[in-house]
């Protein structure tokens, strides 16, 4: 299950043209795609798979959001572990993604300023579902990490999300 894979990701060394390597800077969409890929194939993506199969993780997250449903504060607690959460701007562009882990806690990377509790820049952090900052009439929008900016929270079922990543990387 995807929810059981949500944890800190080991360092991934990306190849350089000179034959050396450099650590991959893991951000939110990178982590979400890593966990989805791991669930889809039973093994984590290797550096060449990041380059050749996953590629534009921001684009993948935006495309994945189109397969989800909008979440409001009134129905957030009905979501299951393994659900991918995507914070989109009002134009539908994915700005942040994370996943609900086994314990009902949201796990993700680069979650600084996305929740009411402190996050971490380019590191793994967890947040309670109650840490989502809701805005707008009837709490239908979420706060994006830019102060005062509002967006939509989209939930993608684990099965749809894993099938999506499998289709995009096969």
Beta strands, then each sheet from edge to edge (+ up, - down):
strand 1: 13-15
strand 2: 21-23
strand 3: 69-71
strand 4: 84-88
strand 5: 94-100
strand 6: 106-109
strand 7: 124-127
strand 8: 134-135
strand 9: 141-143
strand 10: 150-156
sheet 1: 1+ 2-
sheet 2: 3+ 10- 4+ 5- 6+ 7-
sheet 3: 3+ 10- 9+ 8-
end
